[in-house]
Amino acid sequence: MALISMRQMRKGQGGVIKAVKVGGELGRRIREMGLVPGTEITIQGRAPLNDPVALRVMDCTLTLRNNEADHILVETTEGDETA
C-alpha cells in the first residue's frame, strides 16, 4: 500500500482517503461530496485527455478535475487494470 494523490491512481485501483489537503471553498466542496478521510473509493475511469477522473464512492459515481484530485491523499490497494 502506498500514499499517493488521487490524480496518480490507475483505472480499477481502489483505496481509502487519508487526507484532504485543501481548505476554503474547494475543500468544503470536496468534503460535501463525501470525500472525507476513511472513505473507500475506486477509480472508474478517465476522460480521453485524462481529465476529469470518475470515481466510485458509496455506490455513487463522482467526477473530479485533476487539479481537485491533487489535493486528496489516498492509501491505495491494488486493483485490476481493465480496458
PDB file of N, CA, C and O in Angstrom:
ATOM      1  N   MET A   1       0.834  -1.185   0.000  1.00  0.00           N
ATOM      2  CA  MET A   1       0.000   0.000   0.000  1.00  0.00           C
ATOM      3  C   MET A   1       0.878   1.247   0.000  1.00  0.00           C
ATOM      4  O   MET A   1       1.938   1.283   0.623  1.00  0.00           O
ATOM      5  N   ALA A   2       0.412   2.257  -0.708  1.00  0.00           N
ATOM      6  CA  ALA A   2       1.165   3.497  -0.816  1.00  0.00           C
ATOM      7  C   ALA A   2       0.230   4.677  -0.602  1.00  0.00           C
ATOM      8  O   ALA A   2      -0.977   4.569  -0.816  1.00  0.00           O
ATOM      9  N   LEU A   3       0.792   5.801  -0.178  1.00  0.00           N
ATOM     10  CA  LEU A   3       0.028   7.030  -0.002  1.00  0.00           C
ATOM     11  C   LEU A   3       0.333   7.939  -1.188  1.00  0.00           C
ATOM     12  O   LEU A   3       1.453   8.432  -1.323  1.00  0.00           O
ATOM     13  N   ILE A   4      -0.667   8.162  -2.053  1.00  0.00           N
ATOM     14  CA  ILE A   4      -0.483   8.970  -3.256  1.00  0.00           C
ATOM     15  C   ILE A   4      -1.676   9.906  -3.430  1.00  0.00           C
ATOM     16  O   ILE A   4      -2.703   9.753  -2.769  1.00  0.00           O
ATOM     17  N   SER A   5      -1.523  10.873  -4.325  1.00  0.00           N
ATOM     18  CA  SER A   5      -2.673  11.732  -4.625  1.00  0.00           C
ATOM     19  C   SER A   5      -3.632  10.949  -5.527  1.00  0.00           C
ATOM     20  O   SER A   5      -3.220  10.057  -6.268  1.00  0.00           O
ATOM     21  N   MET A   6      -4.901  11.299  -5.448  1.00  0.00           N
ATOM     22  CA  MET A   6      -5.915  10.606  -6.247  1.00  0.00           C
ATOM     23  C   MET A   6      -5.605  10.719  -7.739  1.00  0.00           C
ATOM     24  O   MET A   6      -5.915   9.804  -8.503  1.00  0.00           O
ATOM     25  N   ARG A   7      -5.008  11.811  -8.156  1.00  0.00           N
ATOM     26  CA  ARG A   7      -4.678  12.012  -9.572  1.00  0.00           C
ATOM     27  C   ARG A   7      -3.756  10.915 -10.110  1.00  0.00           C
ATOM     28  O   ARG A   7      -3.813  10.596 -11.298  1.00  0.00           O
ATOM     29  N   GLN A   8      -2.917  10.338  -9.265  1.00  0.00           N
ATOM     30  CA  GLN A   8      -1.936   9.343  -9.687  1.00  0.00           C
ATOM     31  C   GLN A   8      -2.497   7.929  -9.762  1.00  0.00           C
ATOM     32  O   GLN A   8      -1.808   7.018 -10.220  1.00  0.00           O
ATOM     33  N   MET A   9      -3.727   7.733  -9.325  1.00  0.00           N
ATOM     34  CA  MET A   9      -4.301   6.390  -9.310  1.00  0.00           C
ATOM     35  C   MET A   9      -4.689   5.926 -10.708  1.00  0.00           C
ATOM     36  O   MET A   9      -5.026   6.734 -11.574  1.00  0.00           O
ATOM     37  N   ARG A  10      -4.636   4.607 -10.915  1.00  0.00           N
ATOM     38  CA  ARG A  10      -4.983   3.985 -12.190  1.00  0.00           C
ATOM     39  C   ARG A  10      -6.438   3.546 -12.201  1.00  0.00           C
ATOM     40  O   ARG A  10      -7.062   3.396 -11.151  1.00  0.00           O
ATOM     41  N   LYS A  11      -6.959   3.344 -13.377  1.00  0.00           N
ATOM     42  CA  LYS A  11      -8.307   2.800 -13.541  1.00  0.00           C
ATOM     43  C   LYS A  11      -8.392   1.441 -12.853  1.00  0.00           C
ATOM     44  O   LYS A  11      -7.518   0.594 -13.035  1.00  0.00           O
ATOM     45  N   GLY A  12      -9.437   1.236 -12.066  1.00  0.00           N
ATOM     46  CA  GLY A  12      -9.623  -0.025 -11.360  1.00  0.00           C
ATOM     47  C   GLY A  12      -8.952  -0.081 -10.006  1.00  0.00           C
ATOM     48  O   GLY A  12      -9.200  -1.007  -9.234  1.00  0.00           O
ATOM     49  N   GLN A  13      -8.116   0.879  -9.702  1.00  0.00           N
ATOM     50  CA  GLN A  13      -7.398   0.890  -8.434  1.00  0.00           C
ATOM     51  C   GLN A  13      -8.289   1.474  -7.337  1.00  0.00           C
ATOM     52  O   GLN A  13      -9.029   2.431  -7.564  1.00  0.00           O
ATOM     53  N   GLY A  14      -8.206   0.889  -6.161  1.00  0.00           N
ATOM     54  CA  GLY A  14      -9.001   1.354  -5.034  1.00  0.00           C
ATOM     55  C   GLY A  14      -8.123   1.821  -3.898  1.00  0.00           C
ATOM     56  O   GLY A  14      -6.905   1.645  -3.910  1.00  0.00           O
ATOM     57  N   GLY A  15      -8.769   2.418  -2.918  1.00  0.00           N
ATOM     58  CA  GLY A  15      -8.040   2.873  -1.751  1.00  0.00           C
ATOM     59  C   GLY A  15      -8.958   3.555  -0.766  1.00  0.00           C
ATOM     60  O   GLY A  15     -10.174   3.615  -0.948  1.00  0.00           O
ATOM     61  N   VAL A  16      -8.341   4.068   0.287  1.00  0.00           N
ATOM     62  CA  VAL A  16      -9.056   4.766   1.353  1.00  0.00           C
ATOM     63  C   VAL A  16      -8.493   6.170   1.455  1.00  0.00           C
ATOM     64  O   VAL A  16      -7.277   6.348   1.525  1.00  0.00           O
ATOM     65  N   ILE A  17      -9.357   7.160   1.463  1.00  0.00           N
ATOM     66  CA  ILE A  17      -8.917   8.551   1.595  1.00  0.00           C
ATOM     67  C   ILE A  17      -8.308   8.742   2.972  1.00  0.00           C
ATOM     68  O   ILE A  17      -8.910   8.384   3.984  1.00  0.00           O
ATOM     69  N   LYS A  18      -7.112   9.308   3.004  1.00  0.00           N
ATOM     70  CA  LYS A  18      -6.415   9.567   4.257  1.00  0.00           C
ATOM     71  C   LYS A  18      -6.448  11.040   4.644  1.00  0.00           C
ATOM     72  O   LYS A  18      -6.452  11.359   5.833  1.00  0.00           O
ATOM     73  N   ALA A  19      -6.473  11.954   3.658  1.00  0.00           N
ATOM     74  CA  ALA A  19      -6.483  13.385   3.970  1.00  0.00           C
ATOM     75  C   ALA A  19      -6.954  14.186   2.767  1.00  0.00           C
ATOM     76  O   ALA A  19      -6.752  13.795   1.617  1.00  0.00           O
ATOM     77  N   VAL A  20      -7.588  15.316   3.059  1.00  0.00           N
ATOM     78  CA  VAL A  20      -7.936  16.309   2.039  1.00  0.00           C
ATOM     79  C   VAL A  20      -7.100  17.533   2.378  1.00  0.00           C
ATOM     80  O   VAL A  20      -7.340  18.198   3.386  1.00  0.00           O
ATOM     81  N   LYS A  21      -6.118  17.828   1.534  1.00  0.00           N
ATOM     82  CA  LYS A  21      -5.110  18.847   1.818  1.00  0.00           C
ATOM     83  C   LYS A  21      -5.418  20.197   1.195  1.00  0.00           C
ATOM     84  O   LYS A  21      -4.535  20.817   0.603  1.00  0.00           O
ATOM     85  N   VAL A  22      -6.665  20.666   1.318  1.00  0.00           N
ATOM     86  CA  VAL A  22      -7.034  21.982   0.813  1.00  0.00           C
ATOM     87  C   VAL A  22      -8.154  22.509   1.699  1.00  0.00           C
ATOM     88  O   VAL A  22      -8.996  21.750   2.179  1.00  0.00           O
ATOM     89  N   GLY A  23      -8.149  23.808   1.904  1.00  0.00           N
ATOM     90  CA  GLY A  23      -9.190  24.436   2.712  1.00  0.00           C
ATOM     91  C   GLY A  23     -10.078  25.299   1.834  1.00  0.00           C
ATOM     92  O   GLY A  23     -10.135  25.120   0.617  1.00  0.00           O
ATOM     93  N   GLY A  24     -10.764  26.231   2.463  1.00  0.00           N
ATOM     94  CA  GLY A  24     -11.588  27.179   1.733  1.00  0.00           C
ATOM     95  C   GLY A  24     -12.754  26.530   1.019  1.00  0.00           C
ATOM     96  O   GLY A  24     -13.203  25.445   1.389  1.00  0.00           O
ATOM     97  N   GLU A  25     -13.233  27.200  -0.003  1.00  0.00           N
ATOM     98  CA  GLU A  25     -14.402  26.757  -0.766  1.00  0.00           C
ATOM     99  C   GLU A  25     -14.169  25.395  -1.431  1.00  0.00           C
ATOM    100  O   GLU A  25     -15.052  24.537  -1.410  1.00  0.00           O
ATOM    101  N   LEU A  26     -12.980  25.195  -2.023  1.00  0.00           N
ATOM    102  CA  LEU A  26     -12.692  23.920  -2.685  1.00  0.00           C
ATOM    103  C   LEU A  26     -12.681  22.776  -1.679  1.00  0.00           C
ATOM    104  O   LEU A  26     -13.264  21.724  -1.941  1.00  0.00           O
ATOM    105  N   GLY A  27     -12.033  22.961  -0.539  1.00  0.00           N
ATOM    106  CA  GLY A  27     -12.003  21.927   0.491  1.00  0.00           C
ATOM    107  C   GLY A  27     -13.397  21.597   0.998  1.00  0.00           C
ATOM    108  O   GLY A  27     -13.721  20.429   1.212  1.00  0.00           O
ATOM    109  N   ARG A  28     -14.221  22.614   1.191  1.00  0.00           N
ATOM    110  CA  ARG A  28     -15.597  22.404   1.639  1.00  0.00           C
ATOM    111  C   ARG A  28     -16.384  21.613   0.596  1.00  0.00           C
ATOM    112  O   ARG A  28     -17.124  20.691   0.940  1.00  0.00           O
ATOM    113  N   ARG A  29     -16.224  21.974  -0.675  1.00  0.00           N
ATOM    114  CA  ARG A  29     -16.940  21.293  -1.758  1.00  0.00           C
ATOM    115  C   ARG A  29     -16.552  19.816  -1.848  1.00  0.00           C
ATOM    116  O   ARG A  29     -17.410  18.949  -2.010  1.00  0.00           O
ATOM    117  N   ILE A  30     -15.254  19.542  -1.741  1.00  0.00           N
ATOM    118  CA  ILE A  30     -14.771  18.155  -1.789  1.00  0.00           C
ATOM    119  C   ILE A  30     -15.366  17.355  -0.635  1.00  0.00           C
ATOM    120  O   ILE A  30     -15.838  16.236  -0.835  1.00  0.00           O
ATOM    121  N   ARG A  31     -15.346  17.916   0.562  1.00  0.00           N
ATOM    122  CA  ARG A  31     -15.876  17.214   1.728  1.00  0.00           C
ATOM    123  C   ARG A  31     -17.390  17.009   1.633  1.00  0.00           C
ATOM    124  O   ARG A  31     -17.900  15.972   2.059  1.00  0.00           O
ATOM    125  N   GLU A  32     -18.111  17.985   1.080  1.00  0.00           N
ATOM    126  CA  GLU A  32     -19.562  17.849   0.924  1.00  0.00           C
ATOM    127  C   GLU A  32     -19.948  16.719  -0.026  1.00  0.00           C
ATOM    128  O   GLU A  32     -21.042  16.165   0.080  1.00  0.00           O
ATOM    129  N   MET A  33     -19.056  16.377  -0.950  1.00  0.00           N
ATOM    130  CA  MET A  33     -19.314  15.265  -1.869  1.00  0.00           C
ATOM    131  C   MET A  33     -19.090  13.912  -1.195  1.00  0.00           C
ATOM    132  O   MET A  33     -19.299  12.870  -1.817  1.00  0.00           O
ATOM    133  N   GLY A  34     -18.666  13.917   0.074  1.00  0.00           N
ATOM    134  CA  GLY A  34     -18.431  12.679   0.799  1.00  0.00           C
ATOM    135  C   GLY A  34     -17.001  12.203   0.740  1.00  0.00           C
ATOM    136  O   GLY A  34     -16.700  11.094   1.180  1.00  0.00           O
ATOM    137  N   LEU A  35     -16.108  13.024   0.201  1.00  0.00           N
ATOM    138  CA  LEU A  35     -14.702  12.647   0.092  1.00  0.00           C
ATOM    139  C   LEU A  35     -13.967  13.113   1.347  1.00  0.00           C
ATOM    140  O   LEU A  35     -13.299  14.147   1.361  1.00  0.00           O
ATOM    141  N   VAL A  36     -14.117  12.308   2.396  1.00  0.00           N
ATOM    142  CA  VAL A  36     -13.535  12.608   3.701  1.00  0.00           C
ATOM    143  C   VAL A  36     -12.630  11.456   4.116  1.00  0.00           C
ATOM    144  O   VAL A  36     -12.789  10.344   3.612  1.00  0.00           O
ATOM    145  N   PRO A  37     -11.675  11.698   5.032  1.00  0.00           N
ATOM    146  CA  PRO A  37     -10.806  10.615   5.488  1.00  0.00           C
ATOM    147  C   PRO A  37     -11.606   9.408   5.974  1.00  0.00           C
ATOM    148  O   PRO A  37     -12.594   9.543   6.696  1.00  0.00           O
ATOM    149  N   GLY A  38     -11.152   8.223   5.557  1.00  0.00           N
ATOM    150  CA  GLY A  38     -11.797   6.971   5.912  1.00  0.00           C
ATOM    151  C   GLY A  38     -12.738   6.435   4.849  1.00  0.00           C
ATOM    152  O   GLY A  38     -13.208   5.302   4.955  1.00  0.00           O
ATOM    153  N   THR A  39     -13.021   7.238   3.818  1.00  0.00           N
ATOM    154  CA  THR A  39     -13.938   6.822   2.756  1.00  0.00           C
ATOM    155  C   THR A  39     -13.218   5.946   1.736  1.00  0.00           C
ATOM    156  O   THR A  39     -12.129   6.290   1.275  1.00  0.00           O
ATOM    157  N   GLU A  40     -13.824   4.817   1.385  1.00  0.00           N
ATOM    158  CA  GLU A  40     -13.263   3.936   0.353  1.00  0.00           C
ATOM    159  C   GLU A  40     -13.683   4.430  -1.021  1.00  0.00           C
ATOM    160  O   GLU A  40     -14.833   4.815  -1.228  1.00  0.00           O
ATOM    161  N   ILE A  41     -12.742   4.417  -1.960  1.00  0.00           N
ATOM    162  CA  ILE A  41     -13.004   4.845  -3.331  1.00  0.00           C
ATOM    163  C   ILE A  41     -12.402   3.849  -4.314  1.00  0.00           C
ATOM    164  O   ILE A  41     -11.493   3.094  -3.970  1.00  0.00           O
ATOM    165  N   THR A  42     -12.915   3.856  -5.534  1.00  0.00           N
ATOM    166  CA  THR A  42     -12.350   3.082  -6.642  1.00  0.00           C
ATOM    167  C   THR A  42     -12.384   3.965  -7.878  1.00  0.00           C
ATOM    168  O   THR A  42     -13.396   4.607  -8.159  1.00  0.00           O
ATOM    169  N   ILE A  43     -11.280   3.997  -8.617  1.00  0.00           N
ATOM    170  CA  ILE A  43     -11.218   4.776  -9.851  1.00  0.00           C
ATOM    171  C   ILE A  43     -11.956   4.010 -10.941  1.00  0.00           C
ATOM    172  O   ILE A  43     -11.610   2.867 -11.242  1.00  0.00           O
ATOM    173  N   GLN A  44     -12.973   4.637 -11.533  1.00  0.00           N
ATOM    174  CA  GLN A  44     -13.781   4.002 -12.579  1.00  0.00           C
ATOM    175  C   GLN A  44     -13.198   4.231 -13.966  1.00  0.00           C
ATOM    176  O   GLN A  44     -13.289   3.358 -14.829  1.00  0.00           O
ATOM    177  N   GLY A  45     -12.606   5.383 -14.184  1.00  0.00           N
ATOM    178  CA  GLY A  45     -12.041   5.682 -15.489  1.00  0.00           C
ATOM    179  C   GLY A  45     -11.674   7.144 -15.611  1.00  0.00           C
ATOM    180  O   GLY A  45     -11.826   7.927 -14.674  1.00  0.00           O
ATOM    181  N   ARG A  46     -11.189   7.491 -16.785  1.00  0.00           N
ATOM    182  CA  ARG A  46     -10.772   8.863 -17.063  1.00  0.00           C
ATOM    183  C   ARG A  46     -11.286   9.263 -18.438  1.00  0.00           C
ATOM    184  O   ARG A  46     -11.482   8.420 -19.313  1.00  0.00           O
ATOM    185  N   ALA A  47     -11.499  10.547 -18.612  1.00  0.00           N
ATOM    186  CA  ALA A  47     -11.889  11.085 -19.911  1.00  0.00           C
ATOM    187  C   ALA A  47     -10.726  10.904 -20.895  1.00  0.00           C
ATOM    188  O   ALA A  47      -9.609  10.613 -20.469  1.00  0.00           O
ATOM    189  N   PRO A  48     -10.964  11.068 -22.193  1.00  0.00           N
ATOM    190  CA  PRO A  48      -9.908  10.836 -23.194  1.00  0.00           C
ATOM    191  C   PRO A  48      -8.603  11.595 -22.955  1.00  0.00           C
ATOM    192  O   PRO A  48      -7.535  11.071 -23.272  1.00  0.00           O
ATOM    193  N   LEU A  49      -8.652  12.793 -22.414  1.00  0.00           N
ATOM    194  CA  LEU A  49      -7.421  13.546 -22.140  1.00  0.00           C
ATOM    195  C   LEU A  49      -6.998  13.423 -20.677  1.00  0.00           C
ATOM    196  O   LEU A  49      -6.247  14.258 -20.173  1.00  0.00           O
ATOM    197  N   ASN A  50      -7.479  12.382 -19.995  1.00  0.00           N
ATOM    198  CA  ASN A  50      -7.181  12.070 -18.594  1.00  0.00           C
ATOM    199  C   ASN A  50      -7.750  13.070 -17.597  1.00  0.00           C
ATOM    200  O   ASN A  50      -7.363  13.044 -16.429  1.00  0.00           O
ATOM    201  N   ASP A  51      -8.645  13.939 -18.011  1.00  0.00           N
ATOM    202  CA  ASP A  51      -9.246  14.901 -17.100  1.00  0.00           C
ATOM    203  C   ASP A  51     -10.682  15.134 -17.540  1.00  0.00           C
ATOM    204  O   ASP A  51     -10.880  15.603 -18.660  1.00  0.00           O
ATOM    205  N   PRO A  52     -11.673  14.845 -16.753  1.00  0.00           N
ATOM    206  CA  PRO A  52     -11.660  14.511 -15.328  1.00  0.00           C
ATOM    207  C   PRO A  52     -11.516  13.013 -15.070  1.00  0.00           C
ATOM    208  O   PRO A  52     -11.450  12.205 -15.996  1.00  0.00           O
ATOM    209  N   VAL A  53     -11.469  12.673 -13.790  1.00  0.00           N
ATOM    210  CA  VAL A  53     -11.402  11.292 -13.342  1.00  0.00           C
ATOM    211  C   VAL A  53     -12.757  10.928 -12.733  1.00  0.00           C
ATOM    212  O   VAL A  53     -13.342  11.718 -11.991  1.00  0.00           O
ATOM    213  N   ALA A  54     -13.250   9.733 -13.050  1.00  0.00           N
ATOM    214  CA  ALA A  54     -14.505   9.245 -12.481  1.00  0.00           C
ATOM    215  C   ALA A  54     -14.172   8.257 -11.376  1.00  0.00           C
ATOM    216  O   ALA A  54     -13.331   7.377 -11.557  1.00  0.00           O
ATOM    217  N   LEU A  55     -14.830   8.401 -10.235  1.00  0.00           N
ATOM    218  CA  LEU A  55     -14.564   7.505  -9.127  1.00  0.00           C
ATOM    219  C   LEU A  55     -15.858   7.035  -8.496  1.00  0.00           C
ATOM    220  O   LEU A  55     -16.891   7.701  -8.564  1.00  0.00           O
ATOM    221  N   ARG A  56     -15.769   5.868  -7.881  1.00  0.00           N
ATOM    222  CA  ARG A  56     -16.923   5.259  -7.221  1.00  0.00           C
ATOM    223  C   ARG A  56     -16.781   5.500  -5.730  1.00  0.00           C
ATOM    224  O   ARG A  56     -15.769   5.143  -5.127  1.00  0.00           O
ATOM    225  N   VAL A  57     -17.825   6.125  -5.124  1.00  0.00           N
ATOM    226  CA  VAL A  57     -17.837   6.430  -3.697  1.00  0.00           C
ATOM    227  C   VAL A  57     -19.227   6.109  -3.164  1.00  0.00           C
ATOM    228  O   VAL A  57     -20.216   6.662  -3.645  1.00  0.00           O
ATOM    229  N   MET A  58     -19.313   5.224  -2.180  1.00  0.00           N
ATOM    230  CA  MET A  58     -20.584   4.907  -1.531  1.00  0.00           C
ATOM    231  C   MET A  58     -21.711   4.649  -2.543  1.00  0.00           C
ATOM    232  O   MET A  58     -22.782   5.246  -2.440  1.00  0.00           O
ATOM    233  N   ASP A  59     -21.475   3.775  -3.503  1.00  0.00           N
ATOM    234  CA  ASP A  59     -22.461   3.398  -4.531  1.00  0.00           C
ATOM    235  C   ASP A  59     -22.868   4.544  -5.452  1.00  0.00           C
ATOM    236  O   ASP A  59     -23.923   4.476  -6.083  1.00  0.00           O
ATOM    237  N   CYS A  60     -22.066   5.576  -5.541  1.00  0.00           N
ATOM    238  CA  CYS A  60     -22.306   6.695  -6.455  1.00  0.00           C
ATOM    239  C   CYS A  60     -21.061   6.896  -7.317  1.00  0.00           C
ATOM    240  O   CYS A  60     -19.955   6.529  -6.921  1.00  0.00           O
ATOM    241  N   THR A  61     -21.250   7.471  -8.480  1.00  0.00           N
ATOM    242  CA  THR A  61     -20.121   7.835  -9.325  1.00  0.00           C
ATOM    243  C   THR A  61     -19.976   9.344  -9.307  1.00  0.00           C
ATOM    244  O   THR A  61     -20.933  10.075  -9.561  1.00  0.00           O
ATOM    245  N   LEU A  62     -18.767   9.806  -9.004  1.00  0.00           N
ATOM    246  CA  LEU A  62     -18.435  11.230  -8.995  1.00  0.00           C
ATOM    247  C   LEU A  62     -17.329  11.480 -10.008  1.00  0.00           C
ATOM    248  O   LEU A  62     -16.569  10.572 -10.343  1.00  0.00           O
ATOM    249  N   THR A  63     -17.240  12.699 -10.489  1.00  0.00           N
ATOM    250  CA  THR A  63     -16.103  13.088 -11.315  1.00  0.00           C
ATOM    251  C   THR A  63     -15.422  14.282 -10.671  1.00  0.00           C
ATOM    252  O   THR A  63     -16.070  15.165 -10.108  1.00  0.00           O
ATOM    253  N   LEU A  64     -14.102  14.288 -10.768  1.00  0.00           N
ATOM    254  CA  LEU A  64     -13.286  15.379 -10.249  1.00  0.00           C
ATOM    255  C   LEU A  64     -12.285  15.798 -11.303  1.00  0.00           C
ATOM    256  O   LEU A  64     -11.778  14.958 -12.047  1.00  0.00           O
ATOM    257  N   ARG A  65     -11.996  17.065 -11.378  1.00  0.00           N
ATOM    258  CA  ARG A  65     -10.906  17.544 -12.219  1.00  0.00           C
ATOM    259  C   ARG A  65      -9.592  17.120 -11.575  1.00  0.00           C
ATOM    260  O   ARG A  65      -9.526  16.909 -10.364  1.00  0.00           O
ATOM    261  N   ASN A  66      -8.555  16.999 -12.384  1.00  0.00           N
ATOM    262  CA  ASN A  66      -7.253  16.610 -11.849  1.00  0.00           C
ATOM    263  C   ASN A  66      -6.744  17.599 -10.812  1.00  0.00           C
ATOM    264  O   ASN A  66      -6.133  17.188  -9.826  1.00  0.00           O
ATOM    265  N   ASN A  67      -6.982  18.904 -11.010  1.00  0.00           N
ATOM    266  CA  ASN A  67      -6.490  19.871 -10.029  1.00  0.00           C
ATOM    267  C   ASN A  67      -7.212  19.720  -8.690  1.00  0.00           C
ATOM    268  O   ASN A  67      -6.675  20.130  -7.660  1.00  0.00           O
ATOM    269  N   GLU A  68      -8.414  19.144  -8.678  1.00  0.00           N
ATOM    270  CA  GLU A  68      -9.107  18.846  -7.425  1.00  0.00           C
ATOM    271  C   GLU A  68      -8.574  17.542  -6.825  1.00  0.00           C
ATOM    272  O   GLU A  68      -8.374  17.449  -5.614  1.00  0.00           O
ATOM    273  N   ALA A  69      -8.349  16.547  -7.669  1.00  0.00           N
ATOM    274  CA  ALA A  69      -7.845  15.248  -7.213  1.00  0.00           C
ATOM    275  C   ALA A  69      -6.441  15.351  -6.626  1.00  0.00           C
ATOM    276  O   ALA A  69      -6.055  14.515  -5.809  1.00  0.00           O
ATOM    277  N   ASP A  70      -5.672  16.362  -7.028  1.00  0.00           N
ATOM    278  CA  ASP A  70      -4.328  16.568  -6.488  1.00  0.00           C
ATOM    279  C   ASP A  70      -4.335  16.782  -4.983  1.00  0.00           C
ATOM    280  O   ASP A  70      -3.344  16.473  -4.320  1.00  0.00           O
ATOM    281  N   HIS A  71      -5.416  17.300  -4.427  1.00  0.00           N
ATOM    282  CA  HIS A  71      -5.481  17.655  -3.007  1.00  0.00           C
ATOM    283  C   HIS A  71      -5.947  16.514  -2.115  1.00  0.00           C
ATOM    284  O   HIS A  71      -6.027  16.676  -0.897  1.00  0.00           O
ATOM    285  N   ILE A  72      -6.260  15.350  -2.708  1.00  0.00           N
ATOM    286  CA  ILE A  72      -6.794  14.224  -1.936  1.00  0.00           C
ATOM    287  C   ILE A  72      -5.735  13.125  -1.865  1.00  0.00           C
ATOM    288  O   ILE A  72      -5.327  12.583  -2.892  1.00  0.00           O
ATOM    289  N   LEU A  73      -5.291  12.800  -0.649  1.00  0.00           N
ATOM    290  CA  LEU A  73      -4.306  11.743  -0.450  1.00  0.00           C
ATOM    291  C   LEU A  73      -5.021  10.438  -0.144  1.00  0.00           C
ATOM    292  O   LEU A  73      -5.913  10.385   0.702  1.00  0.00           O
ATOM    293  N   VAL A  74      -4.615   9.385  -0.845  1.00  0.00           N
ATOM    294  CA  VAL A  74      -5.281   8.078  -0.752  1.00  0.00           C
ATOM    295  C   VAL A  74      -4.252   7.007  -0.444  1.00  0.00           C
ATOM    296  O   VAL A  74      -3.174   6.979  -1.039  1.00  0.00           O
ATOM    297  N   GLU A  75      -4.590   6.122   0.491  1.00  0.00           N
ATOM    298  CA  GLU A  75      -3.795   4.924   0.734  1.00  0.00           C
ATOM    299  C   GLU A  75      -4.346   3.860  -0.191  1.00  0.00           C
ATOM    300  O   GLU A  75      -5.480   3.413  -0.021  1.00  0.00           O
ATOM    301  N   THR A  76      -3.557   3.452  -1.165  1.00  0.00           N
ATOM    302  CA  THR A  76      -4.055   2.585  -2.229  1.00  0.00           C
ATOM    303  C   THR A  76      -3.960   1.105  -1.894  1.00  0.00           C
ATOM    304  O   THR A  76      -3.135   0.660  -1.095  1.00  0.00           O
ATOM    305  N   THR A  77      -4.852   0.365  -2.552  1.00  0.00           N
ATOM    306  CA  THR A  77      -4.787  -1.090  -2.587  1.00  0.00           C
ATOM    307  C   THR A  77      -4.733  -1.429  -4.066  1.00  0.00           C
ATOM    308  O   THR A  77      -5.231  -0.660  -4.889  1.00  0.00           O
ATOM    309  N   GLU A  78      -4.160  -2.520  -4.413  1.00  0.00           N
ATOM    310  CA  GLU A  78      -4.045  -2.868  -5.825  1.00  0.00           C
ATOM    311  C   GLU A  78      -5.390  -3.240  -6.392  1.00  0.00           C
ATOM    312  O   GLU A  78      -6.180  -3.938  -5.757  1.00  0.00           O
ATOM    313  N   GLY A  79      -5.647  -2.754  -7.622  1.00  0.00           N
ATOM    314  CA  GLY A  79      -6.876  -3.076  -8.325  1.00  0.00           C
ATOM    315  C   GLY A  79      -6.545  -3.628  -9.686  1.00  0.00           C
ATOM    316  O   GLY A  79      -5.411  -3.521 -10.154  1.00  0.00           O
ATOM    317  N   ASP A  80      -7.521  -4.210 -10.311  1.00  0.00           N
ATOM    318  CA  ASP A  80      -7.321  -4.763 -11.655  1.00  0.00           C
ATOM    319  C   ASP A  80      -7.392  -3.652 -12.677  1.00  0.00           C
ATOM    320  O   ASP A  80      -8.286  -2.808 -12.629  1.00  0.00           O
ATOM    321  N   GLU A  81      -6.454  -3.652 -13.598  1.00  0.00           N
ATOM    322  CA  GLU A  81      -6.464  -2.715 -14.739  1.00  0.00           C
ATOM    323  C   GLU A  81      -7.395  -3.305 -15.777  1.00  0.00           C
ATOM    324  O   GLU A  81      -7.166  -4.406 -16.277  1.00  0.00           O
ATOM    325  N   THR A  82      -8.462  -2.558 -16.104  1.00  0.00           N
ATOM    326  CA  THR A  82      -9.404  -3.050 -17.111  1.00  0.00           C
ATOM    327  C   THR A  82      -9.455  -2.093 -18.265  1.00  0.00           C
ATOM    328  O   THR A  82      -9.273  -0.889 -18.090  1.00  0.00           O
ATOM    329  N   ALA A  83      -9.701  -2.612 -19.439  1.00  0.00           N
ATOM    330  CA  ALA A  83      -9.729  -1.759 -20.625  1.00  0.00           C
ATOM    331  C   ALA A  83     -11.081  -1.143 -20.833  1.00  0.00           C
ATOM    332  O   ALA A  83     -11.277  -0.395 -21.791  1.00  0.00           O
TER     333      ALA A  83
END
